[in-house]
Structures are given as structure tokens and as C-alpha cells.
Amino acid sequence: MHANKALLGFGWAAASLKQPTQALVPWTELAARDASDAAVLEAKIAVPYAYAELGAYGQSLARYNDAISLFERESAKLDESIAAIRSGKLIDGLLERNPGDEMGWFWNIHALPEMPHAGHLAEVLAQHEFQEAFKNYRDLRFLSRNLQGWADSLGVFGDMLANRRQAYAERLPQVLAKARDIGIDALQQRRDALARELVDAESQADGTAFADAKQRELIARLDRVKATLAAAPDDADSAAARERVRLIAGAMTWQLAQQHPLRLWDAQKALKTTDDELIAARKRDVELAQAQRDEPARFERFAGRIPDLDRRIQALIPRVASLSREQQGVVQDLAVAELERQKDRLAVYAMQARFAVAQLYDRATLSRNEDHAAKP
């Protein structure tokens, strides 16, 4: 397009210097190009003008008549393009040939639509005003699709809410039963009893209180042996047996005394863990009680919001659809206005060409009259 304007300008520069032969070089090259460009159309009447300046009136007349015929054909093509635009083919074609879901300036027109004489649209699509109007139209379509998607999603949200309510109603009795089975108060009583035993064991330095299962079994066996030896006759064998039992019992007492501090620490730590677990359990009980009050109200709030949002979306859908139709009209009007300007330009060129043809005929008539007058 810029090259065409340059060729046209070179020709007029030469013509202004009274060099029509030099002007014909770029103009002839330009006139052979696509007639949808304004510079090419102007070259169609510039070439016969140059021929007229050179005195080649026959060639000039033929070129002017060719230009007039071309202008009439181009005007008819523009009428076809205008009709196609008004029927919506431009909008539909642009959307089809330039797909994309993004909004605003992240999207651009890359391909012309399939429609009659699409070459006329180059100047239309290059205009910032048209680009902005078309992007606004696409944004409205994007919003329309989103609104429809949201409207469809609200039905899904309603089903999800119903499922959540059902799941809550089914699980709540199970959770409450499990909470009752835990018996936090009974656990607290057992914990308090163990804490008292621990205090007694600590104050009395009673290592037996922390004996493990194996040690308790051994202590029980020693007690049974002691009872048996107590009933035995007081002879040398019994005395020896009593001494061995005393030594074993002393070793056990010493072992328990050695292990007492560590086992006391472990017991205190376990009691602290039990306290933490009881606190957590009571907190869960409080949260469960709170949930029994909050969840139904929460479900009701969501249930109330869904129809409210649906009403708002349903109200917006026709408004956006109406705005989309209006914006489509704006886009089409901009395109038609540009093509109408091209038609006006063609009409001006055609008028200039017809005026030049009339001048050539007048010149030829005047020349013949002068020739007749010169004859005796």
C-alpha cells in the first residue's frame, strides 16, 4: 500500500515538472495492480492524463473509457460487499477465520473473511476505530458465553449443595455416636486416677508402681515362693532357699530403684500427652456442637444465594445480547461507511474521467471545425 502511494507520488512529481513521459513510468506500473487500492484507482485516470499531455489523444480517450468501465465495475463490487456486510457475513467471517477466547488487546485480526471482494476490507480493518469496535463486540460475546456458563453452573451448584446436605445428614449421627463412644468424661476420670497414683508413687519413691509386665510377674513369683518358704520347716535347706529369695528380691528392688526416675519421667510425659489429647477431644466436641448449629444455617445461606445469582445472571443475559446486537450494528456501520467513502471516491474519479472524455471530444470537434474553416 505504501509502495503504491510512492509510485503515485513519483508520477505526480514528474507531471508537475511537465515531464509526462517520466510520469507514465510509475503510473503505468501502478495502474496494472489490484484496483481495490485507492492509489491504483487514481493511476487509472492519471495515465490517460499523461497521454493527453503528450498529445496521444486516442490512447488517452481509450484509457479514460477503460477507467470509467472499471470504476463502474468496482462500484458494483462495493455494493455487493456492502450487502454482504449488512447480512452479517463480515462479523461471522472474522470470528471464524480468527478464533480465540481471549479478551481485549490480547487478540488481533490475522485473516480476512471469506466474502465477495474481500480486498475492499483492507482499509476497513486497518482502522483503529473499527478494530476497537470489533474487539468490544468480541468482549460482549465473551461475556455472553461466560454468563451462559455461569447460569449452567448454578444448576450444578444446586446439585452439589443437595449432595452436601444429604452427606451431612447421613454422617452427623455417625459422628455423634462416635463422640459418645469415646466417653471423654470417663477418660478424664481415668486420667485423674492415674495422676493420683503417679503422685503417690513419686512421693513414696515406689519403684514397684512403675514395674513392667515381666517385672510384675517376677515379683508375684517371689511372693509365692516366700509364702511357700514361710510354711516350710526351719532347716538348713529352707534357710538356704530363703537366703536366695532374699537376694533375688533385693536385686529386684535395686533394679526398680535404678529405673524409677526414668520411668517416672516417661509416665509424666505420657500423662501430659493424655492431657493434650483430652483437650483436643473436648475442642472437637465444641467444634462439633458449633457445626451442628452453623452448617444448617450455612446451607441455607448458599441455598438462598443460588437463586439470587440466577436471577441476576438471567437479567444480564438479554441485556448483554442486546448490547452485542447493537455493537454488531456499530461494527457493520463503520465498515459500510468506509466502503461508501470508497464509492464516493470512485464517483469522483468517474466524474473526472467523464469530464476529461468530454474535453477530448470538444477538442476533437474544435479541431475538425478549424480544419473545415481553413479549407477554401
C-alpha positions as CSV (number, residue, x, y, z in Angstrom):
1,M,0.0,0.0,0.0
2,H,2.8,2.4,0.9
3,A,4.6,1.4,-2.4
4,N,1.5,2.2,-4.4
5,K,1.3,5.7,-2.8
6,A,5.0,6.2,-3.6
7,L,4.6,5.3,-7.2
8,L,1.6,7.7,-7.5
9,G,3.6,10.5,-5.9
10,F,6.6,9.9,-8.2
11,G,4.3,10.3,-11.2
12,W,2.7,13.5,-10.0
13,A,6.1,14.9,-9.2
14,A,7.2,14.3,-12.8
15,A,3.9,15.7,-14.1
16,S,4.4,18.9,-12.1
17,L,7.7,19.3,-13.8
18,K,6.0,19.0,-17.2
19,Q,7.5,15.5,-17.8
20,P,4.5,13.3,-18.7
21,T,6.7,10.7,-20.3
22,Q,8.6,10.3,-17.0
23,A,5.2,10.3,-15.1
24,L,3.9,7.4,-17.3
25,V,6.6,5.0,-16.0
26,P,5.4,4.7,-12.3
27,W,1.7,5.3,-13.3
28,T,1.6,2.6,-15.8
29,E,3.2,0.2,-13.3
30,L,0.7,1.2,-10.7
31,A,-2.3,1.1,-12.9
32,A,-1.7,-2.7,-13.5
33,R,-2.1,-3.5,-9.9
34,D,-5.1,-4.5,-7.8
35,A,-7.9,-2.0,-8.3
36,S,-9.0,-2.2,-4.7
37,D,-6.3,0.3,-3.7
38,A,-7.1,4.0,-3.9
39,A,-3.7,4.8,-5.4
40,V,-4.3,2.3,-8.2
41,L,-7.7,3.9,-9.0
42,E,-6.2,7.3,-9.2
43,A,-3.5,5.9,-11.5
44,K,-6.2,4.7,-13.8
45,I,-7.1,8.4,-14.7
46,A,-3.5,9.7,-14.3
47,V,-2.2,7.5,-17.2
48,P,-4.7,8.9,-19.8
49,Y,-4.0,12.4,-18.4
50,A,-0.3,11.9,-19.2
51,Y,-1.2,10.6,-22.7
52,A,-3.3,13.7,-23.3
53,E,-0.4,15.9,-22.2
54,L,1.8,14.1,-24.8
55,G,-0.8,14.7,-27.5
56,A,-1.8,11.0,-27.7
57,Y,-5.5,11.7,-27.6
58,G,-6.6,8.4,-29.0
59,Q,-4.8,6.4,-26.3
60,S,-5.9,8.9,-23.7
61,L,-9.6,8.5,-24.7
62,A,-9.4,4.7,-24.7
63,R,-7.7,4.7,-21.3
64,Y,-10.3,7.1,-19.9
65,N,-13.2,4.9,-21.1
66,D,-11.4,1.8,-19.7
67,A,-11.1,3.7,-16.4
68,I,-14.8,4.6,-16.4
69,S,-15.8,1.0,-17.0
70,L,-13.5,-0.2,-14.2
71,F,-14.9,2.4,-11.8
72,E,-18.5,1.2,-12.6
73,R,-17.5,-2.4,-12.0
74,E,-15.7,-1.5,-8.8
75,S,-18.7,0.4,-7.6
76,A,-20.9,-2.6,-8.2
77,K,-18.5,-4.8,-6.3
78,L,-18.6,-2.4,-3.4
79,D,-22.4,-2.6,-3.4
80,E,-22.0,-6.4,-3.2
81,S,-19.5,-6.0,-0.3
82,I,-21.8,-3.6,1.5
83,A,-24.8,-6.0,1.1
84,A,-22.6,-8.9,2.5
85,I,-21.5,-6.8,5.5
86,R,-25.1,-5.8,6.3
87,S,-26.1,-9.5,6.2
88,G,-23.6,-10.3,8.9
89,K,-21.0,-12.1,6.7
90,L,-18.2,-9.8,7.8
91,I,-18.7,-10.4,11.5
92,D,-19.2,-14.1,11.1
93,G,-16.3,-14.5,8.8
94,L,-13.9,-12.5,11.0
95,L,-14.9,-14.7,14.0
96,E,-14.5,-17.9,12.0
97,R,-11.1,-17.0,10.5
98,N,-9.7,-15.5,13.6
99,P,-10.7,-17.8,16.5
100,G,-9.7,-17.1,20.1
101,D,-11.3,-16.8,23.5
102,E,-9.1,-14.1,25.0
103,M,-10.5,-10.6,25.6
104,G,-9.3,-7.1,24.7
105,W,-5.9,-6.3,23.1
106,F,-4.6,-9.8,23.5
107,W,-6.5,-10.7,20.3
108,N,-5.9,-9.5,16.8
109,I,-7.3,-9.9,13.3
110,H,-4.9,-12.1,11.2
111,A,-7.0,-13.3,8.3
112,L,-9.7,-11.8,6.0
113,P,-13.1,-13.4,6.0
114,E,-14.4,-15.4,3.0
115,M,-16.8,-13.0,1.4
116,P,-17.2,-11.2,-2.0
117,H,-14.4,-8.9,-2.9
118,A,-12.6,-9.2,0.5
119,G,-9.8,-6.9,-0.8
120,H,-12.1,-3.9,-0.2
121,L,-11.8,-4.7,3.5
122,A,-8.1,-4.0,3.9
123,E,-8.6,-0.3,4.6
124,V,-11.6,-1.0,6.8
125,L,-9.7,-3.5,9.0
126,A,-6.7,-1.2,9.3
127,Q,-8.7,1.5,11.0
128,H,-8.2,1.8,14.8
129,E,-11.9,2.7,15.2
130,F,-13.0,-0.5,13.5
131,Q,-10.5,-2.6,15.5
132,E,-11.7,-1.1,18.7
133,A,-15.4,-1.6,17.9
134,F,-14.9,-5.2,16.8
135,K,-12.9,-6.0,20.0
136,N,-15.7,-4.5,22.0
137,Y,-18.1,-6.8,20.2
138,R,-15.9,-9.8,20.9
139,D,-15.7,-8.9,24.5
140,L,-19.5,-8.8,24.7
141,R,-19.7,-12.2,23.1
142,F,-17.1,-13.5,25.6
143,L,-19.2,-12.1,28.4
144,S,-22.3,-13.6,27.0
145,R,-20.7,-17.1,26.9
146,N,-19.4,-16.6,30.4
147,L,-22.9,-15.6,31.7
148,Q,-24.4,-18.7,30.0
149,G,-21.7,-20.9,31.5
150,W,-22.3,-19.4,35.0
151,A,-26.1,-20.0,34.5
152,D,-25.5,-23.6,33.7
153,S,-23.0,-23.9,36.6
154,L,-25.6,-22.7,39.1
155,G,-27.7,-25.8,38.5
156,V,-24.6,-27.9,39.2
157,F,-24.0,-25.9,42.4
158,G,-27.6,-26.6,43.5
159,D,-27.0,-30.4,43.0
160,M,-23.7,-30.1,44.9
161,L,-25.4,-28.3,47.7
162,A,-28.1,-31.0,47.9
163,N,-25.4,-33.7,48.0
164,R,-23.6,-31.9,50.7
165,R,-26.8,-31.6,52.8
166,Q,-27.5,-35.3,52.3
167,A,-24.0,-36.3,53.2
168,Y,-24.1,-34.1,56.3
169,A,-27.4,-35.6,57.4
170,E,-26.1,-39.1,56.9
171,R,-22.7,-38.6,58.6
172,L,-23.8,-36.5,61.6
173,P,-25.4,-39.4,63.5
174,Q,-22.3,-41.5,63.0
175,V,-20.0,-38.7,64.2
176,L,-22.2,-38.1,67.2
177,A,-22.3,-41.8,68.1
178,K,-18.5,-42.0,67.8
179,A,-18.2,-38.9,70.0
180,R,-20.4,-40.6,72.6
181,D,-18.4,-43.8,72.4
182,I,-15.2,-42.0,73.2
183,G,-16.6,-41.1,76.6
184,I,-14.4,-38.1,77.4
185,D,-15.7,-37.7,80.9
186,A,-14.9,-41.4,81.7
187,L,-11.4,-40.9,80.2
188,Q,-11.0,-37.8,82.3
189,Q,-11.8,-39.8,85.4
190,R,-9.3,-42.5,84.5
191,R,-6.7,-39.8,83.8
192,D,-7.3,-38.2,87.2
193,A,-7.0,-41.6,89.0
194,L,-3.7,-42.3,87.2
195,A,-2.4,-38.8,88.1
196,R,-3.1,-39.5,91.8
197,E,-1.3,-42.9,91.5
198,L,1.6,-41.1,89.9
199,V,1.8,-38.5,92.7
200,D,1.7,-41.3,95.3
201,A,4.4,-43.3,93.5
202,E,6.6,-40.2,93.2
203,S,6.2,-39.1,96.9
204,Q,6.8,-42.7,98.2
205,A,9.6,-43.4,95.7
206,D,7.8,-46.6,95.0
207,G,9.6,-48.3,92.1
208,T,7.1,-51.2,92.1
209,A,4.5,-48.8,90.8
210,F,6.5,-48.5,87.5
211,A,7.4,-52.2,87.2
212,D,6.8,-53.6,83.7
213,A,4.8,-56.8,83.0
214,K,7.9,-59.1,83.2
215,Q,9.0,-57.5,86.5
216,R,5.5,-57.7,87.9
217,E,5.4,-61.4,87.0
218,L,8.7,-62.0,88.7
219,I,7.6,-60.1,91.9
220,A,4.5,-62.3,92.0
221,R,6.5,-65.4,91.7
222,L,8.8,-64.2,94.5
223,D,5.8,-63.6,96.7
224,R,4.5,-67.1,96.1
225,V,8.0,-68.6,96.9
226,K,8.2,-66.5,100.1
227,A,4.8,-67.8,101.2
228,T,5.9,-71.4,100.5
229,L,9.1,-71.0,102.4
230,A,7.3,-69.4,105.3
231,A,5.4,-72.6,105.8
232,A,8.5,-74.8,105.3
233,P,10.3,-76.4,108.3
234,D,13.2,-74.4,109.8
235,D,16.0,-76.5,108.5
236,A,19.3,-75.8,106.6
237,D,17.7,-76.3,103.1
238,S,14.9,-73.9,103.8
239,A,17.3,-71.3,105.3
240,A,19.4,-71.5,102.1
241,A,16.3,-71.1,99.9
242,R,15.1,-68.1,101.9
243,E,18.6,-66.5,101.5
244,R,18.5,-66.9,97.8
245,V,15.0,-65.5,97.6
246,R,16.1,-62.5,99.7
247,L,19.0,-61.9,97.4
248,I,16.8,-62.0,94.3
249,A,14.2,-59.7,95.9
250,G,16.9,-57.3,96.9
251,A,18.3,-57.3,93.3
252,M,14.8,-56.6,92.0
253,T,14.3,-53.8,94.5
254,W,17.6,-52.3,93.5
255,Q,16.7,-52.6,89.7
256,L,13.4,-50.9,90.3
257,A,15.0,-48.1,92.3
258,Q,17.5,-47.5,89.5
259,Q,14.8,-47.4,86.8
260,H,12.4,-45.3,89.0
261,P,13.5,-41.7,87.8
262,L,13.4,-42.6,84.1
263,R,10.1,-44.4,84.3
264,L,8.6,-41.6,86.4
265,W,9.6,-39.1,83.7
266,D,8.1,-41.3,81.0
267,A,4.9,-41.6,83.0
268,Q,4.7,-37.9,83.5
269,K,5.3,-37.3,79.8
270,A,2.6,-39.8,78.9
271,L,0.2,-38.1,81.3
272,K,1.0,-34.8,79.5
273,T,0.2,-36.4,76.2
274,T,-3.1,-37.7,77.6
275,D,-3.9,-34.2,78.8
276,D,-3.3,-32.8,75.3
277,E,-5.4,-35.4,73.7
278,L,-8.2,-34.8,76.1
279,I,-8.0,-31.0,75.4
280,A,-8.1,-31.7,71.7
281,A,-11.1,-34.1,72.1
282,R,-13.0,-31.5,74.1
283,K,-12.2,-28.9,71.4
284,R,-13.5,-31.3,68.8
285,D,-16.7,-31.7,70.9
286,V,-17.1,-27.9,71.0
287,E,-16.5,-27.7,67.2
288,L,-18.9,-30.5,66.6
289,A,-21.6,-28.7,68.6
290,Q,-20.8,-25.5,66.8
291,A,-21.0,-27.3,63.4
292,Q,-24.4,-28.6,64.3
293,R,-25.6,-25.1,64.7
294,D,-23.6,-23.5,61.8
295,E,-23.8,-26.0,59.0
296,P,-27.6,-25.9,58.5
297,A,-27.5,-22.1,58.5
298,R,-24.6,-22.2,56.1
299,F,-26.5,-24.5,53.7
300,E,-29.5,-22.1,53.9
301,R,-27.3,-19.1,53.0
302,F,-25.9,-20.9,50.0
303,A,-29.3,-22.1,49.0
304,G,-30.6,-18.5,49.1
305,R,-27.6,-17.1,47.1
306,I,-28.0,-19.6,44.2
307,P,-31.5,-18.4,43.1
308,D,-30.4,-14.8,43.7
309,L,-27.4,-15.2,41.5
310,D,-29.5,-17.0,38.9
311,R,-31.9,-14.0,38.8
312,R,-29.1,-11.6,38.3
313,I,-27.5,-13.6,35.6
314,Q,-30.8,-14.2,33.8
315,A,-31.3,-10.5,33.9
316,L,-27.9,-9.8,32.4
317,I,-28.1,-12.3,29.6
318,P,-30.7,-10.5,27.5
319,R,-29.0,-7.1,28.2
320,V,-25.6,-8.4,27.0
321,A,-27.3,-10.0,24.0
322,S,-29.0,-6.7,23.1
323,L,-25.7,-4.8,23.5
324,S,-24.0,-7.4,21.3
325,R,-26.5,-6.8,18.6
326,E,-26.1,-3.1,18.9
327,Q,-22.3,-3.4,18.8
328,Q,-22.5,-5.6,15.8
329,G,-24.5,-2.9,14.1
330,V,-21.8,-0.3,15.0
331,V,-19.1,-2.5,13.6
332,Q,-21.0,-3.1,10.4
333,D,-21.9,0.6,10.1
334,L,-18.2,1.5,10.4
335,A,-17.3,-1.0,7.6
336,V,-20.1,0.2,5.4
337,A,-19.2,3.9,5.9
338,E,-15.7,3.2,4.8
339,L,-16.9,1.3,1.7
340,E,-19.3,4.2,1.0
341,R,-16.3,6.6,1.1
342,Q,-14.6,4.3,-1.4
343,K,-17.7,4.5,-3.6
344,D,-17.7,8.3,-3.3
345,R,-14.1,8.3,-4.3
346,L,-14.9,6.1,-7.3
347,A,-17.7,8.5,-8.3
348,V,-15.3,11.5,-8.2
349,Y,-12.8,9.6,-10.3
350,A,-15.5,8.6,-12.8
351,M,-16.8,12.2,-13.0
352,Q,-13.2,13.4,-13.6
353,A,-12.8,10.8,-16.3
354,R,-16.1,11.7,-18.0
355,F,-15.2,15.3,-17.9
356,A,-11.8,14.6,-19.4
357,V,-13.5,12.5,-22.1
358,A,-15.9,15.4,-22.8
359,Q,-12.9,17.7,-23.1
360,L,-11.2,15.4,-25.5
361,Y,-14.3,15.2,-27.7
362,D,-14.6,19.0,-27.5
363,R,-11.0,19.3,-28.6
364,A,-11.5,16.9,-31.5
365,T,-14.7,18.7,-32.5
366,L,-13.0,22.1,-32.4
367,S,-10.1,20.7,-34.4
368,R,-12.4,19.5,-37.1
369,N,-14.2,22.8,-37.2
370,E,-11.0,24.6,-37.6
371,D,-9.9,22.3,-40.4
372,H,-13.2,22.8,-42.2
373,A,-12.9,26.6,-41.8
374,A,-9.4,26.6,-43.1
375,K,-10.5,24.9,-46.4
376,P,-11.4,27.3,-49.3
